Amino acid sequence: MEMNADDARRFLNNIDGVERDTKRKTGLGAIGSPLMIWGLVWIVCYAIVYWLPQYAGKGWLIGDGIGVFATICFGVWDSRKKEIVSTELRAKSKRIWIAWGCWAAFLFGILYMAWPMNGMQFGSVIVLMVMFMFVVTGLWLEVRFLIFIGCLIAAMTVLGYVLAEHEVINGMRAYALWMSVVCGGLLFGSGVYARVRLE
């Protein structure tokens, strides 16, 4: 079978498109579980801050512990069940885990130097830094979905904080409810989308 230059170019473009889609779907399906886990952690823990503020510290300690443990478990499980994960994606995943570890060390330093903060400032800084890492990871993996979610949740966090600070949403306690419903809901919903649509 003979092929002219235009047919060959179209054929190669189709192969490139399939390769991009496979990489995108393989990488994003696995991200769905951690997004849902942390969305639930945010929904529950910020709701505790709103309805049971006396238990906020313990709630976050337990919620974060569960979130970290579940994220690691799902990460290991997803990496073992995916037969088609490329060596390139495995190498990038390893670098991303290292980047998140470095991020945690830098965040600790930033929070230590910026202390004292009230609870809502502390929580907001952490959310913004996590969303920054979503954007960086999205740029690194060329995944617009992560960039979009990172920017959207960061914008909603800042908007909620400004509205609470100016008492448009009834102060900082209402900001916890905002973070639970809006930001936790967005994070959980993005995880469901990634799991259902992209896996």
C-alpha positions, 0 to 999 in steps of 0.5 A: 500500500502506497501512502502520499505525504498528506496521508502519512502526516494525518496517520502520524497526527492520529497516533500522536493524538491517541498517545496524548489521550492515553497518557492523559487518561492513565494519569488522571484516572489515578488522581481521582481517588486522592481528590475525592479523599481530600474533598471529603476531608475538607468537607468534614473538617471544615464543617467541624470548624463551623459546627463544633469549633471546640473539636476543630484541632482534633478533627483536622488531626484525625482528618489529615491522618486519614487523608494521608493514609488513604492517599498513600494506599490508593496511590500504591493500589492504582500504580499496581493495577495499571498495566499500561502505565509508561516508564515515563509516567512512573518517573514523573510520578516519583518526581512529583512525590519528591516535589510534594515532600519538598513542598511540605518542608518549605510550607513548614518553614513558611508557616513557622516564620509567618506565625502567629496566624489565626486558624482561618489564615492558617487553613487558607495558606495551606489550601493556597499552597496545595492548589499551587502544587496542583497547578505546578503538577498540571504544568509538569504533566501537561494536564489542564484539568489540574491547572484549572482545578488548582486555579478555581479552588484557589480563587474560591478560597481567596474570594471566601476569605475576602467576603468573610473578612468584610463580613459579607458572609457573616465572618470567619466562622461562616468562611469555614462553611464556605470552605466546606461546601464550595472548596471541599465540594469542588475538590470532591466533585473534580475527583468524581469527574476524574474517576468517572470520565477520565479513567 
